[in-house]
Structure formats: C-alpha cells, structure tokens
Amino acid sequence: MQVRPYELIIVGAGPAGSATALFLLHHRPDLQGRILLLERRSFPREKFCAGALGGRADRLLEEIGVRIEVPSVAIDGLMLSLPDGRVERTPGGIGRVIRRREFDHALALVARDRGAELLEGHGVRTFTVDKGGVEVSTGRERFRGRALVGADGVGSTVRRALGLPFGRLKASVVEVDTERVSGDPPDHLLHFDVTDRTYRGYAWDFPTPLKGRVMVSRGLYVLSYDGSTVPEVTDLLAERLRAQGLCIQDYRVKRMAERGIELHRPTARPRILLVGEAAGIDPITGEGIAQAVQYGSVAGRYLAERLRTGRLSFRDWRLRLASSDLGKDLAFRRLLAQGCYRWGRHPFERLFLDRPEALEFGAAIFAGRVRPWRKWASKILPGQSPAS
Ligand SMILES: Cc1cc2nc3c(=O)[nH]c(=O)nc-3n(C[C@H](O)[C@H](O)[C@H](O)COP(=O)(O)OP(=O)(O)OC[C@H]3O[C@@H](n4cnc5c(N)ncnc54)[C@H](O)[C@@H]3O)c2cc1C
C-alpha cells in the first residue's frame, strides 16, 4: 500500500478539526496542500447538537477573514429559570443558532478552499508513531504526517489509542426539535431551565433554523459528577415536554454523550495532540462549538511554530492551552461546576436573582466580551454596588 506524506494529519473535520486547519494555514500559508483533514463521515453530515454558537467563534474566524454564511437565528440574550424566579438579560448580539449539518460542512469547505486536503469517508482506525512521524491507517489507505491532531470528538479514537483516560465529567444529553408552544421565550433568547433539582444540569429551549422556519430545540444536559449515576434523560425530557403540551413520541429523539475537560490531565503525546471535545469541553453547560473554534485558534498558532522548529514533543501543549483565553475560560467553568455540584447550587442561584448582572456576565462570556474583568467583578461580587 502506498503511504502518502503530509506535514500534519488532522483526524475529524468537525469545528475543532477544520478550525485547526484554518488557523494553521493562516499562520503558515506555505503549508497549503500539506495538511490532511480526514473525516469519517461524508458532508453534509448530521451532528446531534442544539447549535448555539457563541459570538466569540464568529469573531475569531472573522479575524482570519472567514465568515460562515448559513441559516441562523440571531441571539441577543439569555433567560434563566430558577426554582425561585426567572432572570433575563438582553445585551444584544451575543451569538447565533446554526444547524451543524450546514455549519460544519461550510467550515470544512473553507478549510479545503484555503489549502487543506479534505478526505471524507475516511475514518482513522489505527496509527503508529515513530522517530520521523505518525503513520495513519483508515483501512483503505495509509497516510504519513510529521504530527497528528485528534479532533475526533467525544468518543475520540485518537484519545483511546493514546491510552489517555476519558475522565469523570461525562454528560448525557438528549434533544428534540419541535414547533413553538405558548410560554416559549422569544426567538432571540437562549432559555436555560434549572428548576428541576433531581439531576445535575439543565433543560434548554433554543430557537433553531429548520426548513426555512424558526423551530425550537429542546433538550436536557445531565452531568455525572464524581461518578454519580445519571437518571434516564429521555424520560426526564418526556416529562418536561408533557408539561409543555408536547408528546416525545411525535419527535425524533437525539441522544448523545459529552465530556468535560479535566485540565490537569494530559492532552498530548509526542507528535500528537488533542483539540475540541477529544480534549474536553465546558462541563457546566456542555457548550463546545465556540470552544472547538477557540481550540483551533490556539492549536493553529502553536502548530505553526512547532512544525517550523521541529519541536514536536508537545510536552507543553497543556500549559499553552491553560494559559490561553480558552484555558482560563474552561478553568473558570470547571470551577463553577465544582461549586454548583459539590458545594451546592443555592448560593449561585441566589446570585443570579440578586445580581442579574451575573447573567449578563454569562452572556458576555458566550459572546466573547468579558474584558475588562474588573468591570464585571465590580458589578457582580457581593459588597459591590450593582450600579457602580
Ligand atoms: C445534544 C447536544 C447538544 C449540544 N448543543 C450545543 C450547543 O447548543 N452549543 C454548543 O456550543 N455546543 C453544543 N454541544 C456540544 C458540541 O456539539 C460539541 O462540543 C462540538 O461538536 C465539539 O466539536 P469537535 O469538533 O470537537 O467534535 P465533533 O463536532 O464531534 O467533530 C468530530 C468529527 O470527527 C469525526 N470523527 C470521529 N471519529 C473519527 C475517526 N476515527 N476518523 C475520522 N473522523 C472521525 C466525526 O465524524 C466528526 O465529524 C451539544 C452536544 C450535544 C450532544
């Protein structure tokens, strides 16, 4: 079998894989034609996801001249239902909701147009690392690269092959797309509902652009924290839908897992590093699309430099990640998950009710508008005047 040589092989053409290729090519346009993006499935492919895309992803992509034009619903704010009340903040323009079938396809095509070689229907089965590089087999073909990026999502083959643990922050997620019902929030808001205390997580109602209309993605994100057992999420969603006057049997139920990052665990080996959900995402909300793009931005810059210098041990990838905006954001969210689920949710819920600015802060994180932090601290922290 002929072995085809590349500078870098990226496994998985979801947002993390395509973004890594795009940012790398931005920093190293000389690598055109020498980056291989291997995707197991064929575009357009479906990815179970509610499609809420934080504005920071579009902002980052715009920095390298990329705008993904797909049907979207613009999002202006957040609504949070708590056991003791409801909070809403609408700062405006915080992101949009897309369909992954369209978004991922369009992003992969831009990566291809900018010089990555995209091979669809090529699932990586095995790989070996030697002194000179990495050799990958898809069963049908073999490819050789100087380095490899695992961007192959929650069940990452690359991660498994490296023997890296999958960690304890696993979530069960279930969703359906339905018509709107009375009582739904307006189309420009993402609604998070944490009123049900029988599980660690939340229910959502997000607008979603489907077949030329705005429908509603409804779902449940339930986190298993410290190995806790997760209740049957489909039953929980059925119950919630019933309360909304909907019957789960009338809809296609889409169920999948998600995995939160554990920043202290390794996400690289010599010549191989992980990005996106293969590395781990936000455990508190399960948000992962914008983070996948952020991973691409950090990895693209890192790889540009490492492929140039030949320092491919990737020993400091975890450190590079931790010191990036993405790493700080993930660390903050990890801490929040710990706070809510180990120490108790009540103080956090009280904070949102007493200081709705905290929800605006959440919206700013989603949008990528958190700087300066001091401004938010003075708005939210106890002892400060909300008006200051
Ligand atoms: C129900 C649900 C709702 C969600 N809602 C949201 C939301 O509203 N907003 C948000 O930000 N996040 C959401 N998420 C999380 C988000 O979908 C993921 O975190 C995000 O897709 C991660 O991107 P990624 O590129 O790392 O992985 P993926 O998007 O999973 O992409 C991985 C790619 O790798 C390919 N692949 C896998 N194995 C191989 C292999 N061996 N060889 C080659 N290719 C391979 C896959 O086919 C896929 O195309 C949701 C998740 C779920 C399950």
The ligand as an SDF file (V2000), in Angstrom:
LIG
                    3D

 53 58  0  0  0  0  0  0  0  0999 V2000
  -27.3260   17.1140   22.0820 C   0  0  0  0  0  0  0  0  0  0  0  0
  -26.1730   18.0700   22.1150 C   0  0  0  0  0  0  0  0  0  0  0  0
  -26.4250   19.4260   22.1050 C   0  0  0  0  0  0  0  0  0  0  0  0
  -25.3370   20.3320   22.0800 C   0  0  0  0  0  0  0  0  0  0  0  0
  -25.6120   21.6550   21.9990 N   0  0  0  0  0  0  0  0  0  0  0  0
  -24.5930   22.5430   21.9170 C   0  0  0  0  0  0  0  0  0  0  0  0
  -24.8720   23.9330   21.7200 C   0  0  0  0  0  0  0  0  0  0  0  0
  -26.0190   24.3590   21.6070 O   0  0  0  0  0  0  0  0  0  0  0  0
  -23.8170   24.7860   21.6620 N   0  0  0  0  0  0  0  0  0  0  0  0
  -22.5150   24.3420   21.7620 C   0  0  0  0  0  0  0  0  0  0  0  0
  -21.5970   25.1670   21.7000 O   0  0  0  0  0  0  0  0  0  0  0  0
  -22.2460   23.0400   21.9290 N   0  0  0  0  0  0  0  0  0  0  0  0
  -23.2350   22.1140   21.9810 C   0  0  0  0  0  0  0  0  0  0  0  0
  -22.9530   20.7920   22.1040 N   0  0  0  0  0  0  0  0  0  0  0  0
  -21.5410   20.3660   22.1470 C   0  0  0  0  0  0  0  0  0  0  0  0
  -20.9350   20.3630   20.7440 C   0  0  0  0  0  0  0  0  0  0  0  0
  -21.7820   19.6990   19.8500 O   0  0  0  0  0  0  0  0  0  0  0  0
  -19.5560   19.6620   20.7300 C   0  0  0  0  0  0  0  0  0  0  0  0
  -18.8270   20.0170   21.8510 O   0  0  0  0  0  0  0  0  0  0  0  0
  -18.7840   20.0550   19.4760 C   0  0  0  0  0  0  0  0  0  0  0  0
  -19.3630   19.4290   18.3690 O   0  0  0  0  0  0  0  0  0  0  0  0
  -17.3180   19.6310   19.5710 C   0  0  0  0  0  0  0  0  0  0  0  0
  -16.6920   19.8750   18.3320 O   0  0  0  0  0  0  0  0  0  0  0  0
  -15.4950   18.9390   17.8360 P   0  0  0  0  0  0  0  0  0  0  0  0
  -15.0710   19.4500   16.5180 O   0  0  0  0  0  0  0  0  0  0  0  0
  -14.5150   18.7950   18.9150 O   0  0  0  0  0  0  0  0  0  0  0  0
  -16.1420   17.4790   17.6810 O   0  0  0  0  0  0  0  0  0  0  0  0
  -17.2930   16.9900   16.6660 P   0  0  0  0  0  0  0  0  0  0  0  0
  -18.1820   18.1020   16.2960 O   0  0  0  0  0  0  0  0  0  0  0  0
  -17.8920   15.7890   17.3110 O   0  0  0  0  0  0  0  0  0  0  0  0
  -16.4830   16.5640   15.3910 O   0  0  0  0  0  0  0  0  0  0  0  0
  -15.6760   15.4100   15.3710 C   0  0  0  0  0  0  0  0  0  0  0  0
  -15.5870   14.9190   13.9430 C   0  0  0  0  0  0  0  0  0  0  0  0
  -14.6710   13.8230   13.8990 O   0  0  0  0  0  0  0  0  0  0  0  0
  -15.2000   12.8110   13.0720 C   0  0  0  0  0  0  0  0  0  0  0  0
  -14.5800   11.5480   13.5010 N   0  0  0  0  0  0  0  0  0  0  0  0
  -14.8140   10.8620   14.6390 C   0  0  0  0  0  0  0  0  0  0  0  0
  -14.0200    9.7770   14.6900 N   0  0  0  0  0  0  0  0  0  0  0  0
  -13.2510    9.8040   13.5670 C   0  0  0  0  0  0  0  0  0  0  0  0
  -12.2370    8.9460   13.0550 C   0  0  0  0  0  0  0  0  0  0  0  0
  -11.8510    7.8520   13.7050 N   0  0  0  0  0  0  0  0  0  0  0  0
  -11.6680    9.2750   11.8680 N   0  0  0  0  0  0  0  0  0  0  0  0
  -12.0400   10.3930   11.1950 C   0  0  0  0  0  0  0  0  0  0  0  0
  -13.0190   11.2160   11.6220 N   0  0  0  0  0  0  0  0  0  0  0  0
  -13.6040   10.9340   12.8170 C   0  0  0  0  0  0  0  0  0  0  0  0
  -16.6950   12.8830   13.3240 C   0  0  0  0  0  0  0  0  0  0  0  0
  -17.4220   12.2750   12.2670 O   0  0  0  0  0  0  0  0  0  0  0  0
  -16.9100   14.4010   13.4120 C   0  0  0  0  0  0  0  0  0  0  0  0
  -17.1720   14.9710   12.1500 O   0  0  0  0  0  0  0  0  0  0  0  0
  -24.0010   19.8670   22.1300 C   0  0  0  0  0  0  0  0  0  0  0  0
  -23.7580   18.4920   22.1880 C   0  0  0  0  0  0  0  0  0  0  0  0
  -24.8270   17.5910   22.1730 C   0  0  0  0  0  0  0  0  0  0  0  0
  -24.5360   16.1250   22.2120 C   0  0  0  0  0  0  0  0  0  0  0  0
  1  2  1  0
  2  3  1  0
  2 52  2  0
  3  4  2  0
  4  5  1  0
  4 50  1  0
  5  6  2  0
  6  7  1  0
  6 13  1  0
  7  8  2  0
  7  9  1  0
  9 10  1  0
 10 11  2  0
 10 12  1  0
 12 13  2  0
 13 14  1  0
 14 15  1  0
 14 50  1  0
 15 16  1  0
 16 17  1  0
 16 18  1  0
 18 19  1  0
 18 20  1  0
 20 21  1  0
 20 22  1  0
 22 23  1  0
 23 24  1  0
 24 25  2  0
 24 26  1  0
 24 27  1  0
 27 28  1  0
 28 29  2  0
 28 30  1  0
 28 31  1  0
 31 32  1  0
 32 33  1  0
 33 34  1  0
 33 48  1  0
 34 35  1  0
 35 36  1  0
 35 46  1  0
 36 37  1  0
 36 45  1  0
 37 38  2  0
 38 39  1  0
 39 40  1  0
 39 45  2  0
 40 41  1  0
 40 42  2  0
 42 43  1  0
 43 44  2  0
 44 45  1  0
 46 47  1  0
 46 48  1  0
 48 49  1  0
 50 51  2  0
 51 52  1  0
 52 53  1  0
M  END
$$$$
